[in-house]
Structures are given as C-alpha cells and as structure tokens.
Amino acid sequence: MAKELSTGHTRGVVQRIALGAMVVIGVFLIVLPLATNLPAKSAATGNMMTAFRPQMTTAALTQGSSDMQTMAAMGQQLNSAMLPALAQQMQMTPDQLSAYLATNYPAVGKGLAQFGSILPNFGNLQATMQAQQSNFQQADQIPTGFLAPTSMTWLFVLPGAALLLLGLFGLVRPRVARPMVAAAGAVGLIVVTGLLTVSMSGKASSADQLTTAFKPVFATQSVQQARADTNTVEAMATEFTQKALPGLITALHMTPTQMTVMMTQQFPAVATGVSQLPQIVQRMETATSVIEGNVDNFNQSASIPWSPGSMVTMFWFMMASALLAIVLAAGALLAPAGRGTLATVASSRPRAGAVHR
C-alpha cells in the first residue's frame, strides 16, 4: 500500500509540474507580442503590404519591365542617332547641341546627362520586385489569406491565455488536474496543427527573404536617390515635350506634323518613348511615392520580433511553445498510475483457509 500511495503522490507531483509549466508557457505567449510591440509592427506590416500589392501584380511588373525597355531604347536612340542628326541639320557638333540644350533647356540637359545612371537605378528596383514576387505573395498570406497581419498578436495571446487559465485552474483544483493537463495538451496540438496547415514556416521564410531583398531599397540614401531621379525624369519629360521639342521644330523650320513624321520614320524608339512618356513618368512617381510612404512601415516590419527581425524566429517561438505543451501533457498523462488501493489491500490479506503455525 505504501508503494501505491507513493506512486499516486509521484503522479500528482508530475501533473502539478506540468501545470506549472503550462502557466509559464502561457505567460510567455502573452507577454512576448506585447513586449516586442507586435500589435503596432504587424499593423505597419499590413499597411505596407496593402500599399505594395498593386505594384506586385504580374500585370504591373510586366508593365514596369516594358517601361524600362521603352526608356532604354529611347535613350539609346536619342543619344546615338537623333541628337547627332539634329546637330548636323542645325550645323552644330553633338557637343555644341548638348551645350545648347543644357543652356536653353536645363531640365532636359540634366536629364540627358544623368540618364545613364537613372535608368539602371529603376531597373534594379524593377528586377528586385520581379524576383521577389513569389516571396511577396507568400508573405502577404501571413497568417492566412483571410486574416489580417494584425491578428498575429491574438494568435499568440489566445493560446497563451488558454494555457495560463488551464494551468492555474488545475493547480487550484487538484482533483481536475488530469483533465486540465489533457486540455492544455490539446491547445498545443491545435496550435501545431494550425501552423502546419497554413504552411506558416514557408511563409515566414519568404517574409524574411523579402525583407532582406528590400533592405537596400528602403535605405535612406536609396530612397533619396529614387526621389531625385524621379524628379529629374519628370522635369526632363515636361520640359522636353512642352519647350525643347517645339524649340527644335522652330530651329529646324519644321511643322509639328513634319517632326512627328520624321521621328516615327527615322527614330521610332524615340517616337514611342515620347508618346508614352507621361504614363511612364506617372508610374515611376507612383512607385517612388509608395517607397517613400512606407519607409517607417518597412522598418517596423523588419524589426519583428526585434531588430534585426525574423519571422522565422516568431514562428519557432509559437511552434516550440506548442510542442513543449504537448510533450509536458503527454509526460504527465502517461506517468505510472499503479494498481488500485483495494487491490493492494486485498493482496496483503492472508488467503482463505491458510493455516497459521
């Protein structure tokens, strides 16, 4: 009987330890998102993803690539063919024509001078966005397609609160310790199943890759350069179409129709670029504005749970906590139960008919 009482006592101790550990895990899951300011950071993440979503569609990325090709072709033909031809007609050298444009149309002169560096800058941004489209789509599903990123806090707090309450109730009411341990293990199982079902590990990894790829884009110097380049292209496009082109038409004693026909026939890439320039510039402005407006959102998102951030770390905080709850519950429930007390007492009595000598 003493052995059975000892076994029952041991089982009770194991269950109390397990319940105490559940309380600790619950407190950890509640405190972690609050201590790391996850509500604000996840809201910033949601705002950033919403702002970038239109820019990361296949249609938008395809249009961006087309814009870069159009601008590159226009710039190459403008510098290598059209300007030298115009200089010859105006009885100037190409350098003299460049000086003439810079003096009379400074925005055009500045744009042409910087065109060789501006286009690669936007080309690099376009390449980054195309390469990260898949990662963006995965990260945009965190935690799921129908739950906003702000729900991440509750995905920590709710299981944490459940484990905390179950653990405390089991400690206060020892008679229900075993059911409470089982319930806590079930909470852990639900969390693990949920994380695996929504492929949270893969999504977290994609989010980390996305953050790493876009860090150079959101660097202060890069953002300032993007704004300067956009302003330069906008000013060049406006002055070229409104002043420089009419001025060249006058200097060449041509009509606007004649200039259009000449460009279309002799310099088709320039003609195409000029006709699409307003729309291209508007799309460049939109992309730059989206980046400028989300610098703080990116920095907050990149610091989940802390700087340097990692969504994979957050995933393992939740997964490890849930797995630990399952292991603790299983260990406590499978602890040796021993034989019943009545059986022990009966076995200790003399057998009927036994002869005592």
GUPALUM-339456 format. One record per atom (N, C-alpha, C, CB): x, y, z. Coordinates in steps of 0.02 Angstrom, whole numbers, plus 32768, in hexadecimal, padded with zeros to 4 digits. Glycine has a CB too. Layout:
N
XYZ;...
//
This chain:
357
80297FC48000;800080008000;802B803E8000;7FD28000803C;8061803D8026;808E80778029;80AA80867FE5;80C7806A805A;80B880507FBE;80D3805A7F7B;809F807B7F4E;80E980177F5C;806080677F54;802B80837F2B;802080CC7F3C;7FEA805B7F33;802080DC7F7B;801881217F90;8051814C7F76;801481277FDC;808D81307F76;80C781547F5C;80C081617F11;8108812E7F6A;80A7812E7EED;809D81357EA5;806A816B7E95;808980F37E85;8032816A7EBA;7FFE819C7EB0;801781E27EC0;7FC1818D7EDB;803F81E67EF4;805C82287F06;808B82417ECF;808282237F4A;80B382137EB4;80E182267E7E;80BC823E7E41;810E81EA7E6B;8085821A7E31;805D822F7DF7;804082747E02;802581FD7DEA;802982837E3E;800E82C57E4D;804382FB7E47;7FF082C57E92;807F82EC7E5E;80B5831C7E58;80C5832B7E0F;80F483027E7D;80C882F67DE7;80D782FE7DA0;80A2832A7D7F;80DB82BA7D7C;8063831E7D90;802D83467D72;8032838F7D88;7FE983297D85;804283997DC8;804983DF7DE0;808384027DBD;805383E07E2C;80B983DE7DB3;80F283FB7D8E;80DE840D7D47;812E83CA7D8D;80BA83E07D28;80A383ED7CE3;8075842A7CE1;807F83AF7CC7;8047842E7D11;801984677D13;803E84A87D20;7FE3845C7D48;807084A57D4C;809884E17D59;80BE84F77D1A;80CA84D47D91;80D784C67CF6;80FA84D67CB7;80C984F47C84;811C84987C9A;808B84DB7C83;805984F77C56;804C85417C66;801784CF7C5B;804B85507CA6;804285967CBB;807B85C17CA0;803E859B7D08;80B885A97CA6;80F285CE7C8E;80EF85D87C42;813385AA7CA1;80DE85A27C1F;80D985A77BD5;80A385D97BC3;80C985627BB6;806A85D67BE6;803486057BD7;8048864D7BE2;7FF885F57C02;806A865A7C19;8082869E7C27;80B286B57BF1;80A486A27C6D;80DF86887BDC;810F86997BA7;80EB86AC7B66;813E865D7B9A;80B986857B52;809686937B14;806E86D47B18;806786597B03;805886E67B53;803387257B5B;806287617B5C;800987247B9B;8099875A7B80;80C887917B8A;80F187A07B4B;80F787837BC4;8105876B7B26;813187747AED;811787A77ABA;813B87317ACA;80DA87A07AA0;80C387D17A6E;80BC88177A8A;808287BB7A51;80AA881C7ACA;80A1885E7AE8;80E5887F7AF5;807988597B29;811488577B0D;815788727B1C;817C88877ADD;8180883F7B42;816F88667AA5;819188777A66;816888A67A3A;81A088377A3F;813188C17A56;810688F17A32;80EB88D379F1;812D89317A24;80DA889379F4;80C1887279B8;80818891799C;80B4882979C7;805288A979C6;801588C779A9;802589017978;7FE888E279E0;8052892E798C;806389667960;808C894F7924;808B899B7987;80B98921792F;80E4890978F8;80BB88E178C5;811D88DE7913;808D88B978DC;8064889378AD;803588C17887;803C885C78D2;801D88F678A7;7FF389277884;801B894A784E;7FD7895B78B5;805A895B785D;8086897B782B;8092894B77F1;80C98990784B;809B890B7801;80A588D977CC;806888D6779F;80B2889477EB;802D88D677BC;7FF088D47795;7FE989117767;7FB488CF77C2;7FF9894B7782;7FF58989775A;80268986771F;800489C77785;8062896D772B;8094896976F6;807F893776C0;80D889557714;806688FE76D5;805288CC76A4;801788E5767A;803E888B76C7;7FEA89097699;7FB189267674;7FCA89597641;7F80894776A4;7FFA89827654;801489B57626;8039899675EB;804289E5764C;805D896075F7;8086894175C2;805F890F7598;80C2891F75E1;802688F975B0;800288C4758C;7FF588D57543;7FC188B675AF;7FDD89127533;7FD2892274EC;8012892374C3;7FB0896574E6;804B893374E3;808A893674C0;80A888F174B2;80BB896074E7;809088BE74D7;80AF887C74D3;8085884A74AB;80BA88617519;805288627489;802B8835745E;80538826741F;7FE68855744C;804287F073FF;806487DD73C1;805C8813738C;804A879B73A6;8020882F7387;801388647355;803E88A17362;7FC988777356;804388B673A1;806B88F173B2;80B588E573A5;805F890573FB;80CD88AA73B7;8114889B73AD;812588967363;8126885A73D1;80F78879733C;8101887572F4;810388BB72D5;80C9884B72D3;80D688E672EC;80D5892B72D4;8115895072E7;8097895172EF;812D89437323;816B89637339;81A6894E730E;817989527381;81AA890E72FD;81E088F772D1;81DA8917728C;81DE88AA72CB;819D891C7274;8192893C7232;81A789857234;81498936721D;819889A7726B;81AB89EE7272;81F789F67271;81908A0B72B4;821A89C97294;826389CD7295;828089C27250;827F899A72C7;82648992722B;827C898471E8;826E89BF71B9;825B894571CC;823489DD71C1;82238A177197;82518A5271A5;81DA8A2C71A3;825E8A5E71E5;828A8A9671F8;82D28A8871E1;82888AA17244;82E98A4B71E8;832D8A3A71D4;83358A437189;833D89F271E8;83058A2A7163;83098A31711A;83068A797105;82D08A0A70F8;82DB8AA17125;82D68AE87115;83178B0C7124;829C8B08713C;83328B00715F;83708B217172;83AA8B0F7144;83828B1071B8;83AE8ACF7132;83E58AB97107;83E08AD970C1;83E68A6D7101;83A48AD970A5;839B8AF57062;83A08B417062;83598ADF7044;83898B5F7098;838C8BA8709D;83D58BC0709D;83688BC070DC;83FE8B9F70C5;84448BB570CB;846F8B9F7091;84618B9A710B;84628B647076;848F8B4A7042;847A8B5D6FFC;84928AFF7047;843B8B6F6FF2;84238B7B6FAD;84008BBE6FA5;83F48B436F98;83CD8BCA6FCD;83A38C056FC1;83C88C466FCF;83658C026FEB;83E88C4B7008;840B8C8A7018;84448C986FE7;84278C877060;846E8C676FD5;84A08C756FA1;84818C8B6F5F;84CB8C376F96;84498C6D6F4C;84288C816F0D;840D8CC86F12;83EF8C506EFC;83EF8CD96F4B;83D68D1D6F54;84108D4F6F56;83AD8D216F95;84478D3C6F75;84818D696F78;849A8D786F32;84B98D4A6FA3;849C8D446F07;84B38D4E6EC3;84848D7D6E9D;84B88D0B6E9E;84428D756EA6;84138DA06E84;84178DE86E9E;83CC8D866E8D;84298DF06EDD;842F8E336EF9;84768E4E6EF2;841B8E336F44;84A08E286ECD;84E58E3D6EC0;850C8E466F02;84E78E7E6E97;85058E156F2C;85288E136F6C;85498DCF6F74;84F78E216FA8;85788DCD6FA2;85938D8C6FB6;85658D706FED;85DE8D926FCF;85688D2F6FFA;853F8D127030;854C8D347073;854C8CC87036;858C8D457081;859C8D6670C0;857D8DAC70C2;85E88D6B70C9;857E8DCF708A;855F8E117088;85148E0D7093;856E8E337045;84F58DDA7075;84AE8DD2707F;849E8DC270C8;84928D9A7051;84C78D9770E7;84BD8D87712E;84C38DC67159;84F08D537145;84F48DF07148;84FD8E2F716D;84C18E5D7161;853E8E527158;84A98E5E7124;846F8E877113;84318E71713B;84618E8370C7;84268E30713F;83ED8E167165;83F48E2471AF;83E68DCA7159;84328E1B71C9;843D8E277210;84328E6F7223;84838E127224;84438E9E71F4;843B8EE57202;83F28EFB71FD;84668F0E71D3;83D28EE571C9;838E8EFC71BB;83588ED171DC;83838EFE7171;83698E9271E7;833A8E647205;835F8E3C723B;83198E3371CF;836C8E5B7274;83978E3C72A8;837C8DF972C3;83A08E6C72E2;833B8DF372C9;831F8DB472E2;832C8D7B72B1;82D48DBA72EF;83278D8B7270;83358D58723C;83808D48723D;83208D7171F6;83A98D7B7241;83F18D707243;84068D46727F;84168DB27244;83E88D5472BA;83F88D2E72F5;83E08CE672EF;83D98D4E7333;83A48CDD72D4;83898C9A72CC;83B28C6F729C;83428C9D72B4;83C68C8D7264;83EF8C687234;84338C567252;83F98C9171F4;844F8C837279;84918C767297;848D8C3E72CB;84AC8CB572B8;84558C3972EF;844E8C077325;84288BC8730F;842B8C277360;84138BC772D1;83E98B9072BA;840B8B4D72C2;83D68B9B7271;844C8B4C72B7;84728B0E72BB;84748AF07301;84B88B1972A4;846B8B197335;846A8AFF7379;84228AF77394;84918B2D73A8;83F58B21737C;83B08B1D7394;838F8ADC737F;83878B59737A;83988ACA733F;83778A8E7326;838D8A4E734B;83848A8672DC;83CE8A447358;83E18A08737F;83C58A0773C5;842D8A047382;83BE8A4273E4;83A28A447428;835A8A297428;83A28A8C7443;83328A4073F9;82ED8A2773F6;82EB89E073DC;82C38A5573C9;831B89CF73B2;831F898A739A;832D895973D3;835489837364;8359896D7400;83688942743A;832B893A7467;83A289607462;830689707471;82C8896B7498;8297893C7477;82A989B174A2;829089437436;826189197411;827788CF7415;825D892E73C7;82B788C27410;82D0887E7414;82C488607459;831B887C7403;82CE8888748D;82C2887174D2;8279885F74DC;82D788A77505;824D888974C3;8205887C74CB;81F1883D74A6;81DD88B874B2;820A8833746A;81F987F77444;821487B87466;821687FC73FD;825187BC747E;82708782749E;824C876F74DF;82B9878F74AC;822D87A07500;820E87957541;81C2878D753E;822087CD756F;81A787897502;815E878474FD;814387477522;8149878174B3;8163870E7519;814C86D1753A;815086D77586;817486957522;818886F2759E;819086FB75E7;815C872D7601;81D7871475F7;814F876175DA;811C879275EF;80D8877075F6;811987CC75BD;80C6874875C5;8085872775C6;807F86F87602;807A87007586;80B686D67613;80B686AA764E;80B086D3768F;80F5867F7650;80D987087694;80D9873176D0;8096875576D8;8111876576CE;8075876376A1;8035878776A3;7FFE875A76BE;802287A0765E;800C871A76C7;7FDA86EB76E2;7FE586DD772C;7FDD86A976BB;80108704774C;801C86FB7794;7FE8872177BC;8065871377A8;7FC5870077EB;7FC986B877F9;7FA2868D77C7;7FB086AB783F;7F6B86A977AD;7F4586867779;7F2B86BA7748;7F0B865A7797;7F0D86A37712;7EF386D176E1;7EB786F876FA;7EE086AC76A3;7E9386DE772C;7E5786FF7744;7E6287217788;7E1E86CE7749;7E9D871C77A4;7EAC873E77E3;7EE1877477D7;7EC4870B7819;7ED687AF77F1;7F0587E677E9;7F4387DA7813;7EE5882A77FC;7F7C87F97801;7FB987F0782A;7FB088047873;7FF18819780C;7F8188327880;7F76884778C6;7F5C880E78F1;7F45888078C8;7F4287D978D2;7F2A87A078FA;7F6387777916;7EFD877478CF;7FA187847901;7FD9875D791B;7FDE87627966;801B877478FA;7FD0879D7981;7FD387A679CA;7FA3877679ED;7FC287EF79DD;7F66877179D3;7F35874679F2;7F4786FC79EA;7EF0875379D4;7F6B86EA79B7;7F8086A579AF;7FB3869079E3;7F9D869A7969;7FD286C07A03;7FFD86B27A3D;7FD586B77A7E;803986E47A3F;7FAF86EC7A84;7F8D86FB7AC3;7F5786C87AD4;7F6F87417AC1;7F2E86B47AA3;7EF786867AB2;7F0E86427ACA;7ECB867E7A75;7F3D86217AA7;7F5685E17AC2;7F7A85EB7B05;7F8685C07A8F;7F9D86237B0B;7FC086317B4A;7F8F86387B83;7FEA866F7B43;7F58865C7B78;7F2586647BAC;7F0586227BBD;7EEF86967B95;7EF985F97B8B;7EDB85B77B98;7F09858C7BC3;7ECC85937B56;7F4A858A7BB2;7F7985627BDA;7F7F857E7C21;7FBE85617BB8;7F7F85BF7C26;7F8585DF7C69;7F4985CD7C94;7F8A862B7C62;7F0D85D37C7A;7ED185C57CA1;7ECB857B7CB2;7E9285DC7C7B;7ED985507C82;7ED685087C8F;7F0884F47CC5;7EE284E17C4E;7F4485107CBF;7F7884FF7CF0;7F6585177D36;7FB9851E7CDC;7F4E85537D3C;7F3B856E7D7D;7F0085477D9B;7F2985B97D78;7ECD85387D73;7E9385147D8B;7EA684CF7DA4;7E5E850F7D55;7ED284AE7D7F;7EE9846C7D94;7F11846D7DD4;7F11844C7D5D;7F3884A27DDE;7F5F84A87E1C;7F3384B87E57;7F9484DF7E14;7EFF84E07E4C;7ED284F27E83;7EA384B97E94;7EAA85317E70;7E8F84927E61;7E61845A7E6C;7E8484197E59;7E1F84637E42;7EAB83FC7E86;7ED283C07E76;7EA883867E5B;7EF783AA7EB4;7E6783827E70;7E3E834B7E59;7E33834B7E0D;7DFC834C7E7D;7E3983867DF0;7E2F838A7DA6;7E7283967D83;7DFD83C37D94;7EA983887DA5;7EEB83957D88;7EF4836D7D47;7F2283817DBB;7EE0832E7D49;7EEB83057D0D;7EC4831F7CD0;7ED782BD7D1C;7E8483307CD6;7E60834C7C9C;7E7E838E7C85;7E1783567CAD;7E9683B67CB4;7EB483F67CA0;7EF583EB7C7A;7EC084217CDE;7F1C83BA7C8F;7F5983AA7C6B;7F4883947C24;7F8183737C90;7F1583697C1F;7F0183517BDD;7EE9838A7BB1;7EC9831C7BE4;7EC283B87BCE;7EA983F17BA8;7EE2841E7B90;7E77841A7BD2;7F1484287BBC;7F4E84517BA9;7F7484317B6F;7F7C845C7BE5;7F7B83EE7B73;7F9B83CB7B3C;7F7483D27AFB;7FA483817B4D;7F3283D37B00;7F0883DB7AC5;7F1284217AA6;7EBE83D07AD7;7F1A84537AD1;7F2784977AB9;7F6884987A90;7F2B84CA7AF4;7F9C84787AAB;7FDB84747A87;7FD484507A45;800F84517AB1;7FAD841A7A45;7FA283F47A07;7F7E841D79D3;7F7B83B37A17;7F4D844479E9;7F28846F79BB;7F5684A3799B;7EEE849279DF;7F8284C079C4;7FB084F379AA;7FE084D47977;7FD8851279E4;7FFD849B7987;802B84797959;800884677918;8049843A7979;7FCC844B791D;7FA6843878E2;7F97847578B7;7F64841478F5;7F8384AC78D8;7F7484E978B3;7FB08505788F;7F59851E78E2;7FE9850678B0;802685207890;803A84F67854;8060852278C3;803484B5785A;804684897822;8013848F77EA;804C8441783A;7FD4849577FB;7F9F849877C9;7FA684D5779C;7F5B849877EA;7FB7850E77B9;7FBD854C7791;800485577777;7FA7858877BB;802F8525777F;8074852A7766;809885687780;8075852A7719;8091857477C1;80AD85B077DD;80F985B377D9;809785B67824;811A857A77DC;8163857977D8;817A85957795;817D853277E2;815C857D775E;816E8595771C;815F85DF7713;814B856D76E6;812685F5772D;8114863B7727;81458667774E;80CC86467741;815886517789;8187867777B2;81CB867C778F;8190865777F7;81E186457770;82208646774C;821D86767711;823286007734;81E4867676ED;81DC86A476B4;81DD86EC76CC;819A8696768F;81BE86F97705;81BD873D7720;820387557731;81918740775F;822C8729774D;8271873B775D;829A8749771E;829287047786;8290872076EA;82B4872B76AB;829E876D768B;82A886F1767A;825E877C768F;824387BA7674;826187F67698;81F687BC767A;826587F276DA;828188297701;82CA883476EF;827B881A774C;82F087FE76EA;8337880476D8;834188247694;835987BF76D9;831788107664;831E882A761F;830C8874761B;82F1880375F0;82DC888B7644;82C488CF763F;82E88900766F;827B88D1764D;831588E77699;8339891476C5;83608949769F;836988EC76F1;838489387669;83A7896D7643;8377899F7624;83D2894E760C;833B89887611;830A89B575F2;82F389EA7623;82CE898E75D7;82EB89D67663;82D18A047696;83078A2876BD;82A589DE76C5;83468A1D76AA;837D8A4376C9;83738A8D76BA;83C28A2A76B0;83858AB776EA;837A8AFF76E3;83978B1B76A3;83988B24771E;83D48B097693;83F58B237657;83D08B0C7618;843E8B0C7655;83B88ACD7617;83958AB375DD;83528AD775D3;83898A6875E4;832F8AE47609;82EF8B077605;82F98B4E75EB;82CB8B077649;832C8B6F7606;833A8BB475EF;834F8BB575A6;83728BD3761A;83768B837591;838B8B7F754B;83508B72751D;83C08B497542;83228B467533;82E78B38750B;82BC8B767501;82BD8B00752B;82B58B9E7536;828F8BDC7530;82B28C0E7502;82858BFB7576;82F38C147509;83198C4274DD;83148C2C7494;83638C4674F4;831C8BEC7488;83178BD27443;82D28BDE7426;83298B877441;829F8BD1744E;825B8BDB7436;824E8C237425;82288BC2746A;82648C507451;825B8C987443;82808CAD7404;82748CC1747F;82BB8C9173FA;82E28CA273BE;82BF8C8C737F;83288C8273C2;82A58C4E7380;82828C337345;82428C5B7339;82738BE8734E;821E8C6A736D;81E08C907366;81EE8CD57347;81BC8C9873A9;82208CF77361;82318D3A7348;82498D3672FF;82678D5A7373;82728D0372F0;828B8CFA72AC;82518CED727B;82BE8CC272A9;82238CC1728F;81EB8CAF7263;81BF8CEC7256;81C28C777282;81B18D11728A;81868D4C7283;81A68D817256;81768D6B72C7;81E58D8F7263;82078DC3723C;82148DAC71F4;82498DD7725D;82228D6B71EB;822F8D5271A7;81F18D58717B;82478D0971AB;81B78D427196;817A8D43716D;815C8D897165;81478D15718B;81648DB37199;81438DF57197;81708E2C717B;812D8E0771DD;81B28E257181;81DF8E5C716C;82148E45713A;82008E7A71A9;823A8E12714B;82738DFF7122;825D8DE770DC;829C8DC87144;822C8DBB70DA;82158DA27099;81F88DDA706D;81E18D6B70A4;81CC8E047088;81B58E3D705F;81EE8E6B704A;81808E657085;82208E757076;82598E9F7066;82828E82702D;82848EAA70A2;828C8E40702E;82B18E1F6FF9;828A8E226FB7;82C08DD6700C;82498E1B6FBB;821F8E216F7F;82288E656F5F;81D58E146F90;82288E996F88;82318EDD6F6E;82768EE66F51;82268F116FA5;82AA8ECD6F75;82EE8ED56F5E;82FA8EB16F1C;831F8EBD6F92;82D78E7A6F12;82DF8E526ED5;82AF8E686E9E;82D58E086EE4;82868E9B6EAB;82558EB56E7B;82278E7D6E64;82798ED56E3E;820D8E586E94;81DF8E226E85;819C8E2F6EA7;81FD8DDE6E9C;816A8E096E92;812A8E0B6EB4;81288DD16EE6;80EE8E076E81;80FD8DD56F19;80F78D9C6F47;80E88D5A6F23;80C18DAA6F7A;80BF8D5D6EEF;80AF8D1F6ECA;80ED8D036EA9;80788D2D6E95;81158D2F6E8B;81528D186E6A;81828CF96E9D;81748D526E46;81878D186ED7;81B28CFB6F0B;81998CB76F21;81B58D2A6F48;81578CB16F29;813B8C706F3D;81488C3B6F09;80EF8C776F49;813F8C4C6ECA;814C8C1C6E94;81958C096E92;81368C3A6E4F;81C28C3A6E98;820A8C2B6E97;821D8BFD6ED1;82328C6C6E9B;82048C0B6F0E;82158BE16F47;81F98B9B6F3E;81F98C006F88;81BD8B956F26;819E8B546F1D;81C48B296EEA;81558B5B6F08;81DA8B496EB5;81FB8B246E7F;82458B186E8E;81F58B4A6E3E;82688B4A6EA7;82B08B456EB0;82C58B316EF6;82D08B876E9E;829C8B446F28;82AE8B366F6E;82718B1A6F92;82C88B776F92;825C8ADE6F80;821E8AC26F9C;82218AB66FE7;820F8A806F7A;825B8AA47001;82608A987049;82568AD9706F;82A58A7A705B;826F8B117054;82658B527074;821C8B667070;82928B887053;81FE8B5B7035;81B88B6C702C;818B8B45705D;81A28B5F6FE4;819A8B047064;81738ADB7092;817C8AF370DA;81878A92708D;81BB8B0270EC;81C88B197130;81A78B5B7140;82128B1F713A;81A98B897110;818A8BCB711B;813E8BC47124;819A8BFA70E1;811F8B9970FC;80D78B917100;80C18B707142;80BE8B6770C6;80ED8B46715E;80DC8B23719C;80F98B4471DA;80F38ADB7199;81208B7871D0;81448B977208;81178BAE7241;816C8BD171EF;80E08BCF7235;80B58BE5726D;809E8BAB7299;80798C0B7253;80898B74727A;80718B3A72A0;80AB8B1872C6;804F8B087272;80E48B1472A4;811E8AF572C5;81348B1D7301;81598AEE7293;81378B5F72F9;814B8B8A7330;811A8B85736A;81518BD37319;80DA8B80735B;80A88B797390;80B18B3873B6;80618B7C7372;80C18B027393;80CC8AC373B5;810C8AC573DF;80D08A897383;813F8AE873C6;817C8AF073EE;816D8B18742E;81B38B1373C5;81458B4B7427;81328B747461;810C8B4B7494;81078BB1744A;80DE8B21747C;80B78AF774A9;80E58AC774D0;80838AD07482;81138AA674AC;81408A7774CD;816C8A9A7501;816C8A547499;81868AD474EF;81B08AF9751E;81898B10755B;81D08B3574FB;814B8B277550;81228B3D7588;81118B0475B7;80E28B5D756D;81058AC9759B;80F68A8E75C4;81328A7E75F1;80E48A527599;816D8A8175D5;81AA8A7375FC;81B38AA87632;81E88A7075CF;81AE8AE8761F;81B68B1E764F;81848B197689;81AF8B61762D;81468B087678;81128B0776AA;81138ACA76D7;80D08B0A7689;813F8A9B76CA;81408A5D76F2;81848A4F7711;812B8A2376C7;81AE8A807715;81EF8A767735;81E68A62777E;821A8AB77730;81BD8A8777A2;81B28A7777E9;818F8A3377F1;81898AAD780C;815E8A2677C6;813C89E577C8;816D89AC77BD;810389E27794;819A89B4778D;81CB8980777F;81F9897577BB;81F589917741;821189AC77D7;823F89A67810;821E8984784B;825889EB7825;81DE89927857;81BB8971788D;81B08926787D;81768992789B;819D89187840;819388D3782C;81D488AB7831;817688D077E6;820B88CB781D;824C88A9781D;8267889E7863;827E88D177F5;824688BB7895;825E88B378DA;823288837902;826188F778FE;820B885978E0;81E388257902;820F87E7790D;81A4881378D9;821887CD7949;81FE87E87988;8228882279A3;81FA87B279BB;82668824798F;8293885B79A2;82C588637969;82B7884D79E6;82EF8896796D;831F88A37937;8361887F7944;832B88EF792F;837E885C7912;8361884E78D0;8329881A78D6;83978835789F;82F4882678B0;82B987FC78B7;82BC87BB7892;827E882178A1;828F878E78A5;8289874E7882;824587307891;82C2871D7899;821D8728785D;81DC87077865;81E586BD7875;81B187107827;821C86A0785F;822A865A786F;8232865278BA;82698640784A;8253868278DA;825A86817923;821786827945;828586BC793B;81EA86AE792D;81A786B1794A;8182866E7941;817E86EA792A;818B86507906;816B860F78FA;818285DC792D;817A85F778B3;81C485DA7939;81DE85A77967;81CD85B679B0;822885A1795F;81C485F579C2;81AD86057A05;816985E57A11;81A986527A0F;813D85EA79E0;80FA85CD79E7;80FC858179E1;80CB85EA79B2;8120856779AF;8122851F79A5;814384FC79E0;8148850F7965;817B851679F8;819E84F67A30;817484F77A6F;81E1851A7A3D;8150852E7A7B;812585327AB6;80EE84FE7AB2;810685797ABC;80CF84F77A77;809984C67A6F;80B3847E7A76;807784CF7A2A;80ED84717A58;810A842D7A5D;811C841C7AA6;814984287A31;8136844D7ACA;814784437B10;810884337B39;816B84807B2D;80D284567B2A;809384497B4D;807B84027B3F;805D847B7B38;808383EA7B02;806F83A57AF1;809A83737B16;8073839A7AA5;80DB837E7B16;8109834F7B37;80FB834C7B82;815283637B2A;80F183867BA0;80E383877BE8;80A283647BF8;80E083D07C02;807083707BD1;802F83507BDC;803583047BD4;7FFA836B7BAD;805782EF7B9F;805F82A77B94;808582867BCD;8083829A7B52;80BA82A77BE4;80E2828B7C1A;80B982847C5A;811E82B67C26;809182B87C69;806982B67CA7;803182827CA2;804C82FB7CB5;8013827D7C69;7FDB824E7C61;7FF282057C5F;7FB4825E7C23;802E81FB7C47;804881B77C41;807181A17C7C;807181B07C02;807381CA7CB0;809881B87CED;807A81797D0B;809881F37D21;80A1814B7D2A;8087810C7D45;804E81197D76;80BF80E47D68;801780F47D6D;7FDC80FE7D98;7FD980CD7DD2;7F9C80F87D6F;7FFC80947DCC;7FFB80637E03;7FBA803C7E08;800880867E45;7FB6800B7E36;7F797FE47E3E;7F4A80067E6F;7F8A7F9D7E55;7F0D7FF37E6D;7EDB80127E99;7EE980017EE2;7E957FFA7E87;7ED1802A7F11;7EDD80217F58;7EBC7FE27F72;7EC4805E7F7F;7E7D7FD47F5B;7E5A7F997F73;7E7F7F5A7F5F;7E137F977F59;7E997F5A7F23;7EBE7F207F0C;7EFC7F167F36;7ED27F267EC3;7F1A7F4C7F4A;7F577F477F72;7F477F2C7FB7;7F787F8C7F78;7F0F7F457FD5;7EFC7F2D8018;7EEA7EE38015;7EC07F568033;7EC47ED07FE1;7EAF7E8A7FDB;7EEB7E5C7FD4;7E817E817FA0;7F1B7E717FAF;7F557E467FA5;7F7E7E407FE3;7F807E617F6C;7F757E708012;7F9E7E6E804F;7F7E7E438085;7FA87EB4806A;7F3C7E2F807B;7F1A7E0580AD;7F2D7DBC80A3;7ECE7E0E80A8;7F2A7D9280DB;7F387D4A80D4;7F047D2880A9;7F3B7D298119;7F177CF68084;7EE87CD0805B;7EBA7CA78088;7F0E7CA3802A;7E7C7C9F806F;7E4B7C788095;7E637C30809E;7E057C798072;7E5B7C1880DB;7E6E7BD380E9;7EB77BC980F9;7E5B7BA980B1;7EDC7BFF80F8;7F237BF88105;7F2D7BE4814E;7F497C3B80F5;7F5C7BB9815B;7F697BA1819D;7FA47BC681BB;7F777B56819D;7F977BE581F3;7FCE7C0A8214;7FED7BDD8248;7FB57C4B8235;802C7BDA8244;804E7BAF8274;807E7BD9829E;80747B778251;
//
